[in-house]
Amino acid sequence: MHGPESSTPPSDCTDSDLVPSVDTAAGVLAVAGAIGGEIADHLVSHPVSHYELIIGLPALVVGITYLIAASKGTDRVERCQAAKQNHGEVRGCDGCQWEIP
């Protein structure tokens, strides 16, 4: 069975780890900011009311989301690099294991 032809040219999979690296840095900074803010909130004489719910928890969720995105992005980059190394240039998908005819 063969699907319809695409009107757009196939795209190369990416073997650059720039975006996953930026996602990792942003995730680590967000998590560190949430934890550091919680510690600072307990040390100051005038703490922020409900810091955990207003700032800390959302920052922690954003940080974890960035770290998950970085993990998935790194996995795709590694699959693309392996596919290009084992099967030559791969076109048409992001990290396909086999060359698309």
PEMO-V121830 format. One record per residue. N is the residue number from 1. RES is the residue in three letters. BURIAL is I if it has 16 or more other C-alpha atoms within 10 Angstrom, else O. Layout:
N,RES,BURIAL ; N,RES,BURIAL
This chain:
1,MET,O ; 2,HIS,O ; 3,GLY,O ; 4,PRO,O ; 5,GLU,O ; 6,SER,O ; 7,SER,O ; 8,THR,O ; 9,PRO,O ; 10,PRO,O ; 11,SER,O ; 12,ASP,O ; 13,CYS,I ; 14,THR,I ; 15,ASP,I ; 16,SER,O ; 17,ASP,O ; 18,LEU,O ; 19,VAL,O ; 20,PRO,I ; 21,SER,I ; 22,VAL,O ; 23,ASP,I ; 24,THR,I ; 25,ALA,O ; 26,ALA,I ; 27,GLY,I ; 28,VAL,I ; 29,LEU,I ; 30,ALA,I ; 31,VAL,I ; 32,ALA,O ; 33,GLY,I ; 34,ALA,I ; 35,ILE,I ; 36,GLY,O ; 37,GLY,I ; 38,GLU,I ; 39,ILE,O ; 40,ALA,O ; 41,ASP,I ; 42,HIS,O ; 43,LEU,O ; 44,VAL,O ; 45,SER,O ; 46,HIS,O ; 47,PRO,O ; 48,VAL,O ; 49,SER,O ; 50,HIS,O ; 51,TYR,O ; 52,GLU,I ; 53,LEU,O ; 54,ILE,O ; 55,ILE,O ; 56,GLY,I ; 57,LEU,I ; 58,PRO,O ; 59,ALA,I ; 60,LEU,I ; 61,VAL,O ; 62,VAL,I ; 63,GLY,I ; 64,ILE,I ; 65,THR,I ; 66,TYR,I ; 67,LEU,I ; 68,ILE,I ; 69,ALA,I ; 70,ALA,I ; 71,SER,I ; 72,LYS,O ; 73,GLY,I ; 74,THR,I ; 75,ASP,O ; 76,ARG,I ; 77,VAL,I ; 78,GLU,I ; 79,ARG,I ; 80,CYS,I ; 81,GLN,I ; 82,ALA,I ; 83,ALA,I ; 84,LYS,I ; 85,GLN,O ; 86,ASN,O ; 87,HIS,O ; 88,GLY,O ; 89,GLU,O ; 90,VAL,I ; 91,ARG,I ; 92,GLY,O ; 93,CYS,I ; 94,ASP,I ; 95,GLY,I ; 96,CYS,I ; 97,GLN,I ; 98,TRP,I ; 99,GLU,I ; 100,ILE,O ; 101,PRO,O
